[in-house]
Amino acid sequence: MASLLDKAKDFVADKLAGVPKPEGSVTDVDLKDVNRDSVEYLAKVSVTNPYGHAIPICEINFTIHSGGREIGKGKIPDPGSLKAKDMTVLDVPIVVPYSILFNLARDVGADWDIDYLLEIGLTIDLPVVGDFTIPVTSKGEIKLPTFKDYF
C-alpha cells in the first residue's frame, strides 16, 4: 500500500513540474518619500500570469539588505490578484529608517547611493496546489535623498 501512495505522489509531482507557473521580476526601485524619520522607496514588481483566470495574492513579504545587513522588511496582506493571461505590476513600498542608513555610511561613499539586495516573496493561492510562493530577487543601487529632495 505504501508503494502505491509513493507512486501516486511521484505521478502528481511529475505532472505539476511541467505546469507553467507565474513568474515575477523587479522592474524599478525609486525614491517615493522623504520624511524626518525615514526614507520610503517604491519597488515595482511585474508578475506574469499564464492562466486564463485571475489568481488571488495572499500576501507579499519583502526584505532589503545592504552591506550584509537587513535594513528593512515588511508584509503586505491581501494586495489584490494577478490578471488572467496578463502582466500585473505591483507596488511594494519599502521604508528604511535614517538610523540604519547612517550606519551604512561606508557603503554610501562619494556617490551617495547604497547597494541593495531586495528579496520579495509573492504568496499566491493556486487551485489544487494551494499556497505557492514566487521568489523575486533584485540587486542594484538606490540613491539617498539630498537637501533638494526636501524642498
Salt bridges, closest charged atoms under 4 A:
GLU40 OE2 - LYS32 NZ 3.49
GLU59 OE1 - LYS75 NZ 3.88
ASP91 OD1 - LYS44 NZ 3.00
ASP113 OD2 - LYS143 NZ 3.77
GLU119 OE1 - HIS65 NE2 3.33
